[in-house]
């Protein structure tokens, strides 16, 4: 199993970096939504805002887990490169394999978060559809 060289884990750098940028953008968008919901709730304490905040909270925790898994994957890719550099090939293969598993976990969490986001948006769409049906 000495087919692993320095370029193999390095290939993941750009992919993981782009994924982390996307995760950060999601996090920043959620932060803006939370601030907006907070202000709306203080002006008008409505149960709908509490439900939305619970949904966003769940999505924030998933995003945090996605980020941790992605960053850990990147860290292990760097460790893999170091292990290859010091010619610890067997350990490098195992560390790189674990880095790939963490990347898979991160992407799996992304799928879960997207499903929750879609359900939340479907709820908003159904509210709009109900209102438009009443107006007809």
N, C-alpha and C positions, 0 to 999 in steps of 0.2 A: 504494500500500500504506500509506495513512495511516489505515486503519481501526483501528489499534491505539491505544488510549488507556490512561490510568493504571489504569483499573479492570480491564483484561484480565489483566495479570500479577498484580494484587492478588487476583484470584479464586483463584489457586493457593496463596496463603499458608495458608489454613486447611487445604486438602487436604494440602499438603506437611508442615505442622506435625503433622497427625494421623498421617501416614505415618511421620514421624520418631519420634513417640511410640511407635508400634507397633514400629519397628526397635529403639529403645532398650529396650523391654520384652523383646524377643527376646534382645538382647545380655545383659541382666541375668539372664535365665533360663539362658542358656548358661553364664554365669559361675558361677552356683550349681551347675549340673550338673558343671562342671569341678572345682570345689572338692570336691564330693562324691566324684567319681571319683578324684580325687587322694588323698583320705583313705582310700578303699576300697583303692586300689592299694598304698598304703604298708602297710596292715594285711595285705593278701593279694595279692601280685604275681601277677596272673592276666592271661593274654593277652587275655581278653575286654575288660578295662578299656582296654588299649592300643588295640584296634579302636574302642571307643566314643570314646576321646579323639581318635583320628584323624578320626572322623566329625564330632565337635563342632568340631574345629579347622578343618575345611573349611567348616563352616557359619558359624563365627565370621568367617572371611575373606570369605565371601560377604556376611555382614551388614555388615562394615566397608565393603565396596565399595558396598553398597546405601546406606549412610549417606552416604558420600562423594558419590555421584551425587545423592542427594536434597538434601544441603546445597548442593552446587554449583548445582543447579537453582534452589533458593531464592535463592542469591546472585545468579544471573543474572537472576532475576525482579526483584530490587531494582535491579540495574544497568539493566535495561530501563526501569524506572520513572524512573530518573535520566536516562537518555538521552531519554525522552519529554519529561521536564521541561525539558531543555536543547534540545529540538526537533531531536534527531538521529534522525529517524524511520526512516530506512533502516537505520541501524546497530541501532536498537532492535528492529526486526523480526527481523533476523538473530540478535541476542543472545537474544531471546525464543524463536526457533525452536530454538536450541541448548539453551536451558533445558528445552524440551519434550522434546528428544531425550534429555537426561540423566535426565529423569523417566521416560521410557520404559525406559531402560537400568536404572534403579533397580527398576522394577516387574518387568522381565524377570529380574533377579537374584533378586528375591523368589520368582518362580515356580520358579527352579532350586533355591533353598534349601528351599522347601516340598516339592519332589519328593524331595530328600535326606532331609528330616525324616520324610516318610511312609515311605520305604524303611527307615529306622532303626526306626520304630515297628512296621512290618510284621515286621521281624526279631524284635523282642521278643514280638510277638503269636504268631509261629510257635513260639517257644520255649515259651510258655505252652501253646499247643495241643498240642505234643509231650508235655509233661509230663502234661496232662490226658488224652491218649490212652493213656499208659502206665498211669495210675491206673484206667482203665476195664476 
